[in-house]
């Protein structure tokens, strides 16, 4: 990250976020998502993964409408 953000870092962060989501580690997922969203919003292939993880986070918070919105947006981009 000292010389710039790479796709490998973004991929690794999203993978870690997915692990946190499946383990139910809401606090860790929320923190990492704050970093990932701005880095992936302009990159469709990574942003789809990010939207899915945001959906997981919303679902863990029982924000079903928000979760559905994120999942639908990811599906539309795919």
DABEL-V285897 format. One record per residue. N is the residue number from 1. RES is the residue in three letters. PSI is psi as a letter, one per 20 degrees, with the letter a starting at -180 (NA if undefined). BURIAL is 1 if it has 16 or more other ideal C-beta (glycine too) atoms within 10 Angstrom, else 0. D_LAST is the distance of its C-alpha to the last C-alpha in Angstrom with 1 decimal. Layout:
n = {N N}
res = {RES RES}
psi = {PSI PSI}
burial = {BURIAL BURIAL}
d_last = {D_LAST D_LAST}
//
This chain:
n = {1 2 3 4 5 6 7 8 9 10 11 12 13 14 15 16 17 18 19 20 21 22 23 24 25 26 27 28 29 30 31 32 33 34 35 36 37 38 39 40 41 42 43 44 45 46 47 48 49 50 51 52 53 54 55 56 57 58 59 60 61 62 63 64 65 66 67 68 69 70 71 72 73 74 75 76 77 78}
res = {UNK UNK UNK UNK UNK UNK UNK UNK UNK UNK UNK UNK UNK UNK UNK UNK UNK UNK UNK UNK UNK UNK UNK UNK UNK UNK UNK UNK UNK UNK UNK UNK UNK UNK UNK UNK UNK UNK UNK UNK UNK UNK UNK UNK UNK UNK UNK UNK UNK UNK UNK UNK UNK UNK UNK UNK UNK UNK UNK UNK UNK UNK UNK UNK UNK UNK UNK UNK UNK UNK UNK UNK UNK UNK UNK UNK UNK UNK}
psi = {i h j r p r h g g g g g g h g g g h g g g h i k m g g g g g g h h h g g g h h i h j n g h h h g g g h g h h g g g g h h j k m g g g g g g g g h g g g h h NA}
burial = {0 0 0 0 0 0 0 0 0 1 0 0 1 1 0 0 1 0 0 1 1 0 0 0 0 0 0 0 1 0 0 1 1 0 0 1 0 0 1 1 0 0 0 0 0 1 1 1 1 1 1 1 1 1 1 1 1 1 1 1 0 0 0 0 0 0 1 0 0 1 1 0 1 1 0 0 0 0}
d_last = {27.8 31.2 30.2 26.7 23.4 21.7 18.2 20.1 21.3 17.9 16.6 19.8 19.7 16.4 17.7 20.9 19.3 17.7 21.2 22.8 20.6 21.5 25.1 25.2 26.3 25.4 27.5 26.2 22.6 23.4 25.2 22.6 19.8 22.2 22.1 18.5 17.1 19.2 18.4 14.6 14.1 14.4 12.2 8.5 8.1 10.6 9.9 6.9 9.8 12.2 10.9 11.1 14.5 15.6 15.0 17.2 19.7 20.0 20.4 23.2 24.8 24.8 22.8 21.0 20.1 18.6 16.7 15.3 14.3 12.4 10.6 9.8 8.7 6.2 5.1 5.5 3.8 0.0}
//
